[in-house]
Amino acid sequence: MNFNLLVENLTNPALMFFVLGLIAVLVKSDLEIPANSSKFISLYLLFAIGFKGGQELAHETFTMEIAWTILFGLLIASAIPVYTFFILKRKLSIYDSGAVAAAYGSISAVTFVTAVSYLEIQQMSLHGHMVAIMALMEAPAIVIGLLLISTFEKGSLQMEKVKKRTVIKHSFTNGSVILILGSLVIGFLASDAQAEGIKPFTNDIFKGFLAIFLLDMGIISGRKLGSFFSYGWFPIIFAVVIPLINGSMVAFMSGLVTDDISNRFMLAILSASASYIAVPAAMKMTVPKANPGLFLPMALAVTFPINITIGMPIYLLIASY
């Protein structure tokens, strides 16, 4: 079963477009997705997944299981940056350790979107409240990462309370969070008849846009790999092993709060993913000494492809049992 899932995921057109992007960089091709087009596709994917999640949520009845699932998501988003920070600081500076820990405690909306597509391939559906959980899980790790840095480097890092309030506000008002939550609310409020009117835009062209976006991600990842190797093997091993451990543990432990396989799978993929949008923006603003040439390639060029190739079949297999 595991082998079949792996083969099916590896032959997914969206993933193969990601690989095509990597190959284009390796052969020094001039293939490039215009920046404005890339940004539009990013916004479209967040809008579509948020709106569809809102529609699903409108048909759900709020239960204690959903409440416990939300609490569980917030708990793992808070716990992952703590334990990863202490692993990282054995090899990296306090600044880099905090930034990387925040990235791996937070989530990747693109990985989430890819996982939704993978669920559809398995003929499973996403529950609307998982979109809200995804948005809520983005912020706690950023705050905890900053607190860990300020605690362990008091003499060197002087972050004023105003600055801390600024980054906390930024984590909650980040454009991706606002768009996906806003789309979720709009999808929740829209009637089935109203939603049907834009279904060709939110559903029918979704996979095509996802494929082009992953092509762009492949190109960006390939360009960032060069400088990353100067840090030795530790960041690479961390970026491969830790996500698989996080995802596998959560796929197993999530059985404590929900029996739904798709929910357990999505919780696993959220805990395994790493942020390369919200966290880098927050760290650039508050911790300029943290090196983006380290945590950005780790999240985007290593962890992202690991999750969408071998990670997702493993998490689904564990959640299925």
Secondary structure as a PSIPRED ss2 file (coil, helix, strand):
# PSIPRED VFORMAT (PSIPRED V4.0)

   1 M C   1.000  0.000  0.000
   2 N H   0.000  1.000  0.000
   3 F H   0.000  1.000  0.000
   4 N H   0.000  1.000  0.000
   5 L H   0.000  1.000  0.000
   6 L H   0.000  1.000  0.000
   7 V H   0.000  1.000  0.000
   8 E H   0.000  1.000  0.000
   9 N H   0.000  1.000  0.000
  10 L H   0.000  1.000  0.000
  11 T C   1.000  0.000  0.000
  12 N C   1.000  0.000  0.000
  13 P H   0.000  1.000  0.000
  14 A H   0.000  1.000  0.000
  15 L H   0.000  1.000  0.000
  16 M H   0.000  1.000  0.000
  17 F H   0.000  1.000  0.000
  18 F H   0.000  1.000  0.000
  19 V H   0.000  1.000  0.000
  20 L H   0.000  1.000  0.000
  21 G H   0.000  1.000  0.000
  22 L H   0.000  1.000  0.000
  23 I H   0.000  1.000  0.000
  24 A H   0.000  1.000  0.000
  25 V H   0.000  1.000  0.000
  26 L H   0.000  1.000  0.000
  27 V C   1.000  0.000  0.000
  28 K C   1.000  0.000  0.000
  29 S C   1.000  0.000  0.000
  30 D C   1.000  0.000  0.000
  31 L C   1.000  0.000  0.000
  32 E C   1.000  0.000  0.000
  33 I C   1.000  0.000  0.000
  34 P C   1.000  0.000  0.000
  35 A H   0.000  1.000  0.000
  36 N H   0.000  1.000  0.000
  37 S H   0.000  1.000  0.000
  38 S H   0.000  1.000  0.000
  39 K H   0.000  1.000  0.000
  40 F H   0.000  1.000  0.000
  41 I H   0.000  1.000  0.000
  42 S H   0.000  1.000  0.000
  43 L H   0.000  1.000  0.000
  44 Y H   0.000  1.000  0.000
  45 L H   0.000  1.000  0.000
  46 L H   0.000  1.000  0.000
  47 F H   0.000  1.000  0.000
  48 A H   0.000  1.000  0.000
  49 I H   0.000  1.000  0.000
  50 G H   0.000  1.000  0.000
  51 F H   0.000  1.000  0.000
  52 K H   0.000  1.000  0.000
  53 G H   0.000  1.000  0.000
  54 G H   0.000  1.000  0.000
  55 Q H   0.000  1.000  0.000
  56 E H   0.000  1.000  0.000
  57 L H   0.000  1.000  0.000
  58 A H   0.000  1.000  0.000
  59 H C   1.000  0.000  0.000
  60 E C   1.000  0.000  0.000
  61 T C   1.000  0.000  0.000
  62 F C   1.000  0.000  0.000
  63 T C   1.000  0.000  0.000
  64 M H   0.000  1.000  0.000
  65 E H   0.000  1.000  0.000
  66 I H   0.000  1.000  0.000
  67 A H   0.000  1.000  0.000
  68 W H   0.000  1.000  0.000
  69 T H   0.000  1.000  0.000
  70 I H   0.000  1.000  0.000
  71 L H   0.000  1.000  0.000
  72 F H   0.000  1.000  0.000
  73 G H   0.000  1.000  0.000
  74 L H   0.000  1.000  0.000
  75 L H   0.000  1.000  0.000
  76 I H   0.000  1.000  0.000
  77 A H   0.000  1.000  0.000
  78 S H   0.000  1.000  0.000
  79 A H   0.000  1.000  0.000
  80 I H   0.000  1.000  0.000
  81 P H   0.000  1.000  0.000
  82 V H   0.000  1.000  0.000
  83 Y H   0.000  1.000  0.000
  84 T H   0.000  1.000  0.000
  85 F H   0.000  1.000  0.000
  86 F H   0.000  1.000  0.000
  87 I H   0.000  1.000  0.000
  88 L H   0.000  1.000  0.000
  89 K C   1.000  0.000  0.000
  90 R C   1.000  0.000  0.000
  91 K C   1.000  0.000  0.000
  92 L C   1.000  0.000  0.000
  93 S C   1.000  0.000  0.000
  94 I H   0.000  1.000  0.000
  95 Y H   0.000  1.000  0.000
  96 D H   0.000  1.000  0.000
  97 S H   0.000  1.000  0.000
  98 G H   0.000  1.000  0.000
  99 A H   0.000  1.000  0.000
 100 V H   0.000  1.000  0.000
 101 A H   0.000  1.000  0.000
 102 A H   0.000  1.000  0.000
 103 A H   0.000  1.000  0.000
 104 Y H   0.000  1.000  0.000
 105 G H   0.000  1.000  0.000
 106 S C   1.000  0.000  0.000
 107 I C   1.000  0.000  0.000
 108 S C   1.000  0.000  0.000
 109 A H   0.000  1.000  0.000
 110 V H   0.000  1.000  0.000
 111 T H   0.000  1.000  0.000
 112 F H   0.000  1.000  0.000
 113 V H   0.000  1.000  0.000
 114 T H   0.000  1.000  0.000
 115 A H   0.000  1.000  0.000
 116 V H   0.000  1.000  0.000
 117 S H   0.000  1.000  0.000
 118 Y H   0.000  1.000  0.000
 119 L H   0.000  1.000  0.000
 120 E H   0.000  1.000  0.000
 121 I H   0.000  1.000  0.000
 122 Q C   1.000  0.000  0.000
 123 Q C   1.000  0.000  0.000
 124 M C   1.000  0.000  0.000
 125 S C   1.000  0.000  0.000
 126 L C   1.000  0.000  0.000
 127 H C   1.000  0.000  0.000
 128 G C   1.000  0.000  0.000
 129 H H   0.000  1.000  0.000
 130 M H   0.000  1.000  0.000
 131 V H   0.000  1.000  0.000
 132 A H   0.000  1.000  0.000
 133 I H   0.000  1.000  0.000
 134 M H   0.000  1.000  0.000
 135 A H   0.000  1.000  0.000
 136 L H   0.000  1.000  0.000
 137 M C   1.000  0.000  0.000
 138 E H   0.000  1.000  0.000
 139 A H   0.000  1.000  0.000
 140 P H   0.000  1.000  0.000
 141 A H   0.000  1.000  0.000
 142 I H   0.000  1.000  0.000
 143 V H   0.000  1.000  0.000
 144 I H   0.000  1.000  0.000
 145 G H   0.000  1.000  0.000
 146 L H   0.000  1.000  0.000
 147 L H   0.000  1.000  0.000
 148 L H   0.000  1.000  0.000
 149 I H   0.000  1.000  0.000
 150 S H   0.000  1.000  0.000
 151 T H   0.000  1.000  0.000
 152 F H   0.000  1.000  0.000
 153 E C   1.000  0.000  0.000
 154 K C   1.000  0.000  0.000
 155 G C   1.000  0.000  0.000
 156 S C   1.000  0.000  0.000
 157 L C   1.000  0.000  0.000
 158 Q C   1.000  0.000  0.000
 159 M C   1.000  0.000  0.000
 160 E C   1.000  0.000  0.000
 161 K H   0.000  1.000  0.000
 162 V H   0.000  1.000  0.000
 163 K H   0.000  1.000  0.000
 164 K H   0.000  1.000  0.000
 165 R H   0.000  1.000  0.000
 166 T H   0.000  1.000  0.000
 167 V H   0.000  1.000  0.000
 168 I H   0.000  1.000  0.000
 169 K H   0.000  1.000  0.000
 170 H H   0.000  1.000  0.000
 171 S H   0.000  1.000  0.000
 172 F H   0.000  1.000  0.000
 173 T H   0.000  1.000  0.000
 174 N C   1.000  0.000  0.000
 175 G H   0.000  1.000  0.000
 176 S H   0.000  1.000  0.000
 177 V H   0.000  1.000  0.000
 178 I H   0.000  1.000  0.000
 179 L H   0.000  1.000  0.000
 180 I H   0.000  1.000  0.000
 181 L H   0.000  1.000  0.000
 182 G H   0.000  1.000  0.000
 183 S H   0.000  1.000  0.000
 184 L H   0.000  1.000  0.000
 185 V H   0.000  1.000  0.000
 186 I H   0.000  1.000  0.000
 187 G H   0.000  1.000  0.000
 188 F H   0.000  1.000  0.000
 189 L H   0.000  1.000  0.000
 190 A C   1.000  0.000  0.000
 191 S C   1.000  0.000  0.000
 192 D H   0.000  1.000  0.000
 193 A H   0.000  1.000  0.000
 194 Q H   0.000  1.000  0.000
 195 A H   0.000  1.000  0.000
 196 E H   0.000  1.000  0.000
 197 G H   0.000  1.000  0.000
 198 I C   1.000  0.000  0.000
 199 K H   0.000  1.000  0.000
 200 P H   0.000  1.000  0.000
 201 F H   0.000  1.000  0.000
 202 T H   0.000  1.000  0.000
 203 N H   0.000  1.000  0.000
 204 D H   0.000  1.000  0.000
 205 I C   1.000  0.000  0.000
 206 F H   0.000  1.000  0.000
 207 K H   0.000  1.000  0.000
 208 G H   0.000  1.000  0.000
 209 F H   0.000  1.000  0.000
 210 L H   0.000  1.000  0.000
 211 A H   0.000  1.000  0.000
 212 I H   0.000  1.000  0.000
 213 F H   0.000  1.000  0.000
 214 L H   0.000  1.000  0.000
 215 L H   0.000  1.000  0.000
 216 D H   0.000  1.000  0.000
 217 M H   0.000  1.000  0.000
 218 G H   0.000  1.000  0.000
 219 I H   0.000  1.000  0.000
 220 I H   0.000  1.000  0.000
 221 S H   0.000  1.000  0.000
 222 G H   0.000  1.000  0.000
 223 R H   0.000  1.000  0.000
 224 K H   0.000  1.000  0.000
 225 L H   0.000  1.000  0.000
 226 G H   0.000  1.000  0.000
 227 S H   0.000  1.000  0.000
 228 F H   0.000  1.000  0.000
 229 F H   0.000  1.000  0.000
 230 S H   0.000  1.000  0.000
 231 Y H   0.000  1.000  0.000
 232 G C   1.000  0.000  0.000
 233 W C   1.000  0.000  0.000
 234 F H   0.000  1.000  0.000
 235 P H   0.000  1.000  0.000
 236 I H   0.000  1.000  0.000
 237 I H   0.000  1.000  0.000
 238 F H   0.000  1.000  0.000
 239 A H   0.000  1.000  0.000
 240 V H   0.000  1.000  0.000
 241 V H   0.000  1.000  0.000
 242 I H   0.000  1.000  0.000
 243 P H   0.000  1.000  0.000
 244 L H   0.000  1.000  0.000
 245 I H   0.000  1.000  0.000
 246 N H   0.000  1.000  0.000
 247 G H   0.000  1.000  0.000
 248 S H   0.000  1.000  0.000
 249 M H   0.000  1.000  0.000
 250 V H   0.000  1.000  0.000
 251 A H   0.000  1.000  0.000
 252 F H   0.000  1.000  0.000
 253 M H   0.000  1.000  0.000
 254 S H   0.000  1.000  0.000
 255 G H   0.000  1.000  0.000
 256 L H   0.000  1.000  0.000
 257 V C   1.000  0.000  0.000
 258 T C   1.000  0.000  0.000
 259 D C   1.000  0.000  0.000
 260 D C   1.000  0.000  0.000
 261 I H   0.000  1.000  0.000
 262 S H   0.000  1.000  0.000
 263 N H   0.000  1.000  0.000
 264 R H   0.000  1.000  0.000
 265 F H   0.000  1.000  0.000
 266 M H   0.000  1.000  0.000
 267 L H   0.000  1.000  0.000
 268 A H   0.000  1.000  0.000
 269 I H   0.000  1.000  0.000
 270 L H   0.000  1.000  0.000
 271 S H   0.000  1.000  0.000
 272 A H   0.000  1.000  0.000
 273 S C   1.000  0.000  0.000
 274 A C   1.000  0.000  0.000
 275 S C   1.000  0.000  0.000
 276 Y C   1.000  0.000  0.000
 277 I C   1.000  0.000  0.000
 278 A H   0.000  1.000  0.000
 279 V H   0.000  1.000  0.000
 280 P H   0.000  1.000  0.000
 281 A H   0.000  1.000  0.000
 282 A H   0.000  1.000  0.000
 283 M H   0.000  1.000  0.000
 284 K H   0.000  1.000  0.000
 285 M H   0.000  1.000  0.000
 286 T H   0.000  1.000  0.000
 287 V C   1.000  0.000  0.000
 288 P C   1.000  0.000  0.000
 289 K C   1.000  0.000  0.000
 290 A C   1.000  0.000  0.000
 291 N C   1.000  0.000  0.000
 292 P H   0.000  1.000  0.000
 293 G H   0.000  1.000  0.000
 294 L H   0.000  1.000  0.000
 295 F H   0.000  1.000  0.000
 296 L H   0.000  1.000  0.000
 297 P H   0.000  1.000  0.000
 298 M H   0.000  1.000  0.000
 299 A H   0.000  1.000  0.000
 300 L H   0.000  1.000  0.000
 301 A H   0.000  1.000  0.000
 302 V H   0.000  1.000  0.000
 303 T H   0.000  1.000  0.000
 304 F H   0.000  1.000  0.000
 305 P H   0.000  1.000  0.000
 306 I H   0.000  1.000  0.000
 307 N H   0.000  1.000  0.000
 308 I H   0.000  1.000  0.000
 309 T H   0.000  1.000  0.000
 310 I H   0.000  1.000  0.000
 311 G H   0.000  1.000  0.000
 312 M H   0.000  1.000  0.000
 313 P H   0.000  1.000  0.000
 314 I H   0.000  1.000  0.000
 315 Y H   0.000  1.000  0.000
 316 L H   0.000  1.000  0.000
 317 L H   0.000  1.000  0.000
 318 I H   0.000  1.000  0.000
 319 A H   0.000  1.000  0.000
 320 S H   0.000  1.000  0.000
 321 Y C   1.000  0.000  0.000
